Amino acid sequence: MRVALFGATGSIGSAIARELVARGHQVTAITRSGATERALPDGVVAEQGDATDPASVAGAVAGHDAVP
């Protein structure tokens, strides 16, 4: 399953990202800059998106199966 995850660089979000990867899901971390200072788990891809902008959210989650 392809999962778009907002907040993947935070404490809870990074734990969710690790769990999703451990369960075999493809995870896209949506961050404001498209990059992250914190290391994401192997296999997690970072993309740019702004959770406060509806058009940005729509574009960021397109093609994903779930957005927790």
N, CA, C and O of each residue as an XYZ file, in Angstrom:
272
protein
N       0.843     -1.167      0.000
C       0.000      0.000      0.000
C       0.894      1.238      0.000
O       1.903      1.278      0.705
N       0.527      2.242     -0.785
C       1.252      3.520     -0.809
C       0.608      4.456      0.201
O      -0.590      4.730      0.129
N       1.409      4.948      1.145
C       0.904      5.782      2.233
C       1.593      7.138      2.210
O       2.821      7.209      2.186
N       0.810      8.222      2.216
C       1.332      9.581      2.341
C       1.230      9.955      3.815
O       0.164      9.833      4.419
N       2.341     10.410      4.393
C       2.370     10.680      5.831
C       2.829     12.105      6.097
O       3.979     12.453      5.828
N       1.936     12.926      6.623
C       2.296     14.263      7.068
C       2.835     14.143      8.489
O       2.334     13.336      9.272
N       3.838     14.927      8.829
C       4.399     14.908     10.183
C       5.376     13.778     10.424
O       5.636     13.431     11.577
N       5.922     13.196      9.378
C       6.806     12.032      9.514
C       8.138     12.355     10.186
O       8.860     11.442     10.584
N       8.472     13.629     10.319
C       9.743     13.985     10.956
C       9.590     14.238     12.450
O      10.591     14.433     13.139
N       8.381     14.240     12.964
C       8.151     14.434     14.390
C       8.272     13.133     15.162
O       8.513     12.074     14.582
N       8.105     13.220     16.466
C       8.243     12.039     17.330
C       7.237     10.949     16.981
O       7.617      9.800     16.759
N       5.971     11.300     16.933
C       4.930     10.313     16.637
C       4.990      9.904     15.166
O       4.906      8.720     14.839
N       5.135     10.891     14.284
C       5.171     10.605     12.855
C       6.307      9.686     12.455
O       6.133      8.817     11.601
N       7.481      9.871     13.070
C       8.610      9.005     12.725
C       8.364      7.578     13.205
O       8.777      6.621     12.551
N       7.695      7.435     14.343
C       7.349      6.090     14.831
C       6.338      5.431     13.885
O       6.431      4.237     13.600
N       5.382      6.215     13.408
C       4.403      5.690     12.458
C       5.096      5.290     11.158
O       4.800      4.238     10.592
N       6.013      6.125     10.688
C       6.747      5.814      9.453
C       7.521      4.501      9.604
O       7.492      3.658      8.707
N       8.205      4.328     10.725
C       8.966      3.079     10.951
C       8.036      1.874     10.951
O       8.358      0.844     10.359
N       6.906      1.989     11.599
C       5.955      0.874     11.663
C       5.392      0.548     10.285
O       5.262     -0.622      9.925
N       5.060      1.576      9.517
C       4.543      1.347      8.170
C       5.565      0.635      7.292
O       5.222     -0.296      6.564
N       6.819      1.071      7.360
C       7.876      0.431      6.581
C       8.068     -1.013      7.033
O       8.230     -1.911      6.207
N       8.049     -1.234      8.342
C       8.218     -2.589      8.885
C       7.112     -3.522      8.399
O       7.320     -4.729      8.273
N       5.941     -2.957      8.129
C       4.810     -3.761      7.645
C       4.778     -3.870      6.123
O       3.844     -4.437      5.556
N       5.805     -3.323      5.461
C       5.946     -3.497      4.026
C       5.282     -2.449      3.153
O       5.156     -2.646      1.945
N       4.854     -1.337      3.739
C       4.204     -0.298      2.957
C       5.226      0.655      2.338
O       6.335      0.806      2.852
N       4.847      1.293      1.240
C       5.661      2.340      0.618
C       5.210      3.660      1.227
O       4.043      4.033      1.112
N       6.134      4.370      1.877
C       5.779      5.576      2.623
C       6.394      6.811      1.971
O       7.579      6.836      1.636
N       5.556      7.837      1.799
C       6.016      9.138      1.338
C       5.823     10.120      2.489
O       4.700     10.339      2.943
N       6.920     10.710      2.960
C       6.864     11.721      4.015
C       6.625     13.060      3.354
O       7.437     13.498      2.538
N       5.530     13.718      3.687
C       5.223     15.022      3.125
C       5.731     16.078      4.100
O       5.254     16.174      5.231
N       6.710     16.873      3.647
C       7.288     17.918      4.491
C       7.180     19.265      3.784
O       7.064     19.324      2.560
N       7.217     20.335      4.556
C       7.105     21.673      3.952
C       8.228     21.952      2.967
O       8.004     22.593      1.940
N       9.430     21.481      3.265
C      10.572     21.787      2.403
C      10.841     20.696      1.365
O      11.572     20.926      0.401
N      10.263     19.532      1.551
C      10.552     18.411      0.667
C      11.791     17.648      1.101
O      12.130     16.619      0.518
N      12.456     18.147      2.109
C      13.647     17.504      2.666
C      13.472     17.471      4.184
O      12.509     18.018      4.722
N      14.393     16.836      4.847
C      14.295     16.747      6.298
C      15.672     16.741      6.932
O      16.612     16.145      6.405
N      15.779     17.403      8.059
C      17.029     17.373      8.807
C      17.172     16.034      9.539
O      18.282     15.557      9.779
N      16.057     15.455      9.876
C      16.066     14.174     10.582
C      16.120     13.031      9.574
O      15.555     13.116      8.484
N      16.795     11.987      9.952
C      16.870     10.808      9.075
C      15.527     10.083      9.099
O      14.956      9.827     10.159
N      15.049      9.766      7.928
C      13.839      8.967      7.810
C      14.246      7.516      7.661
O      15.354      7.229      7.208
N      13.372      6.597      8.031
C      13.696      5.176      7.856
C      14.012      4.865      6.398
O      13.498      5.525      5.495
N      14.847      3.873      6.168
C      15.164      3.448      4.805
C      13.876      3.139      4.058
O      12.970      2.498      4.591
N      13.812      3.593      2.844
C      12.646      3.327      2.019
C      11.605      4.431      2.042
O      10.694      4.427      1.214
N      11.715      5.381      2.971
C      10.764      6.487      3.027
C      11.270      7.605      2.122
O      12.426      8.018      2.209
N      10.394      8.083      1.260
C      10.723      9.149      0.318
C      10.108     10.448      0.824
O       8.944     10.464      1.222
N      10.876     11.539      0.814
C      10.359     12.846      1.220
C       9.932     13.639     -0.002
O      10.644     13.690     -1.005
N       8.759     14.259      0.091
C       8.247     15.136     -0.956
C       7.726     16.411     -0.322
O       7.362     16.425      0.854
N       7.692     17.475     -1.095
C       7.240     18.753     -0.591
C       5.733     18.852     -0.620
O       5.091     18.421     -1.579
N       5.162     19.424      0.440
C       3.733     19.661      0.524
C       3.421     20.491      1.742
O       4.164     20.456      2.723
N       2.337     21.237      1.700
C       1.936     22.108      2.804
C       0.563     21.669      3.288
O      -0.422     21.794      2.560
N       0.492     21.164      4.489
C      -0.757     20.634      5.028
C      -1.820     21.708      5.223
O      -2.989     21.378      5.424
N      -1.445     22.984      5.170
C      -2.416     24.063      5.337
C      -2.975     24.560      4.011
O      -3.835     25.441      3.994
N      -2.496     24.005      2.900
C      -2.934     24.429      1.565
C      -3.657     23.272      0.883
O      -3.028     22.279      0.514
N      -4.978     23.394      0.711
C      -5.746     22.287      0.123
C      -5.222     21.803     -1.229
O      -5.218     20.600     -1.487
N      -4.788     22.702     -2.080
C      -4.276     22.291     -3.398
C      -2.975     21.509     -3.242
O      -2.737     20.543     -3.966
N      -2.141     21.924     -2.303
C      -0.884     21.226     -2.050
C      -1.147     19.828     -1.500
O      -0.492     18.864     -1.896
N      -2.105     19.724     -0.591
C      -2.460     18.419     -0.021
C      -2.982     17.495     -1.117
O      -2.593     16.329     -1.190
N      -3.860     18.015     -1.963
C      -4.425     17.197     -3.041
C      -3.328     16.666     -3.949
O      -3.353     15.499     -4.341
N      -2.373     17.509     -4.283
C      -1.276     17.078     -5.140
C      -0.363     16.081     -4.458
O       0.105     15.129     -5.083
N      -0.106     16.299     -3.164
C       0.819     15.442     -2.422
C       0.265     14.030     -2.210
O       1.022     13.059     -2.203
N      -1.029     13.921     -2.039
C      -1.606     12.608     -1.734
C      -2.098     11.854     -2.972
O      -2.489     10.690     -2.880
N      -2.077     12.514     -4.114
C      -2.532     11.856     -5.345
C      -1.708     10.584     -5.593
O      -0.481     10.597     -5.504
N      -2.399      9.509     -5.900
C      -1.736      8.248     -6.182
C      -1.430      7.405     -4.954
O      -0.906      6.298     -5.083
N      -1.745      7.907     -3.771
C      -1.524      7.135     -2.547
C      -2.833      6.434     -2.149
O      -3.925      6.890     -2.488
N      -2.699      5.341     -1.438
C      -3.856      4.565     -1.006
C      -4.417      5.013      0.341
O      -5.600      4.826      0.627
N      -3.549      5.611      1.167
C      -3.971      5.995      2.520
C      -3.188      7.215      2.987
O      -2.055      7.448      2.567
N      -3.827      7.992      3.876
C      -3.210      9.153      4.508
C      -3.603      9.101      5.982
O      -4.685      9.555      6.357
N      -2.712      8.541      6.827
C      -3.093      8.446      8.250
C      -3.014      9.790      8.953
O      -3.302      9.880     10.146
